[in-house]
């Protein structure tokens, strides 16, 4: 048996079992070559609908179609061997009814080969999460700042600054955990509320702008690599690849113009 065939992907139960243990490492990825790098270090990769903004220049995630998520999901699965791959369900593919959500989630899983889907929403999506999980589709939930709901929220606003809103967030977290979600993304949430929710529910919380108190962390890969012109406060840049890429492109352009490239070393 070859070494490659012995490699086993991280499973949904293994992620769920990490509650309160070693922090869970996650990043987004949208294509095979970056996924192959992240695969060596992450417990799960999220093929996020943020790809609409990061990869395709959209103003929000709302315009991302299902076919686009499936295309990028396939690429990430092809580029990975050991990490769990989770694919976002885009806006309009799961809200109407549990049956429609199942149809679209099943298509994502069958066509991409991913191990789970993610959807946004708390108590209002509990019935859908239960419907999917009872039919064999693992679901990661997502509450707090939910980008697909920014038109209702009035923009990308930090959640939980007003303690009067905490009971609703806590109820949302408990509802999705009770419905069968195996993990919960907390986005753009103040630290005391994120810490409280993490202690209250029995599934791992994955923070993005929700403090170190969560059971794991996720960032958009391009944000932490310094490829985007603007990054949120909660993002730490672990690289500064934007300027490095620009320098490389500039050097290439100059050498082409001056006929310094290609040299004999690069010519047949």
C-alpha positions, -999 to 999 in steps of 0.1 A, spaced: 0 0 0 14 34 -10 20 61 16 -6 83 -1 -34 57 3 -27 55 40 -34 92 46 -67 97 64 -87 129 65 -97 145 98 -133 136 106 -162 156 119 -163 136 151 -126 143 157 -132 181 154 -162 179 177 -141 159 203 -116 188 204 -140 208 226 -120 223 254 -88 206 242 -60 216 219 -71 247 200 -84 239 165 -65 255 136 -84 266 105 -80 289 75 -100 295 44 -88 284 10 -103 286 -25 -79 268 -48 -58 237 -49 -23 251 -46 -29 271 -14 -50 243 0 -21 219 -4 0 242 18 -27 248 44 -34 210 44 -1 204 63 -11 226 93 -49 231 95 -75 208 112 -101 220 88 -102 242 57 -133 264 50 -141 271 14 -158 303 24 -183 323 4 -158 351 11 -143 339 -21 -168 362 -39 -150 392 -25 -115 378 -22 -113 360 -55 -140 376 -77 -141 413 -67 -177 412 -54 -189 439 -30 -204 413 -6 -210 375 -4 -246 378 -14 -240 373 -52 -220 341 -48 -238 313 -67 -239 276 -57 -220 265 -88 -191 288 -79 -189 273 -44 -189 238 -58 -161 247 -84 -138 261 -57 -148 233 -33 -136 207 -58 -103 225 -62 -96 225 -25 -105 189 -21 -82 179 -49 -54 199 -33 -57 183 1 -52 149 16 -56 151 54 -77 180 65 -114 182 68 -129 204 41 -160 224 49 -179 243 22 -201 273 28 -237 272 16 -242 305 -2 -270 330 4 -304 318 -10 -295 281 -10 -308 270 24 -331 296 40 -363 288 22 -369 253 36 -350 224 52 -358 203 21 -342 228 -3 -313 231 20 -308 194 20 -310 192 -18 -283 219 -22 -261 206 7 -262 171 -8 -252 184 -41 -222 203 -26 -211 171 -8 -215 148 -37 -199 170 -63 -170 183 -42 -162 154 -19 -161 177 11 -168 165 46 -193 191 59 -212 223 50 -215 255 69 -245 278 71 -253 311 88 -280 317 114 -289 307 149 -322 296 163 -340 304 131 -319 277 113 -321 251 140 -348 230 123 -328 231 91 -296 220 109 -315 191 125 -330 181 92 -296 180 75 -277 162 103 -305 136 106 -300 128 69 -262 124 70 -250 159 63 -226 174 90 -232 210 96 -210 238 110 -231 267 123 -222 304 122 -236 332 145 -226 367 155 -216 388 126 -231 369 97 -220 385 64 -250 372 45 -272 393 68 -253 426 66 -282 443 49 -304 435 79 -276 443 104 -268 476 86 -232 466 78 -203 447 93 -209 455 130 -193 439 161 -218 419 179 -224 419 217 -213 454 225 -247 459 242 -252 433 269 -289 434 263 -283 415 231 -264 387 248 -294 364 256 -303 362 220 -268 352 209 -266 327 238 -300 312 227 -288 310 191 -256 291 201 -276 267 223 -302 261 196 -277 251 169 -257 229 193 -290 212 203 -299 208 167 -268 188 159 -242 212 146 -207 198 152 -190 232 156 -199 269 157 -182 299 142 -184 330 163 -177 361 141 -171 397 151 -181 391 187 -169 408 219 -146 386 241 -168 383 272 -198 370 252 -176 347 231 -161 333 263 -195 328 279 -209 310 249 -178 288 246 -183 277 282 -221 271 278 -222 248 248 -208 214 243 -195 218 208 -163 237 197 -165 274 190 -143 287 162 -135 324 165 -129 350 139 -127 383 156 -141 366 188 -110 363 210 -86 336 222 -114 322 245 -128 302 216 -119 265 211 -102 273 178 -95 301 153 -101 308 116 -89 336 93 -92 344 57 -59 332 42 -55 362 19 -60 386 49 -33 370 71 -9 368 41 -13 406 35 -28 402 0 -58 425 7 -54 463 8 -76 465 39 -79 441 68 -101 441 99 -87 448 133 -89 412 143 -66 400 115 -29 396 123 -7 397 92 16 367 92 30 377 58 32 407 35 29 391 1 11 419 -16 42 441 -20 64 411 -27 41 401 -56 40 436 -69 78 438 -68 81 405 -87 56 417 -114 74 450 -117 108 434 -121 94 411 -148 78 439 -167 110 459 -166 131 430 -179 106 423 -207 107 459 -218 145 460 -217 148 426 -234 167 413 -203 142 384 -202 142 357 -215 179 350 -214 196 320 -231 189 301 -198 152 304 -205 152 297 -242 150 264 -261 
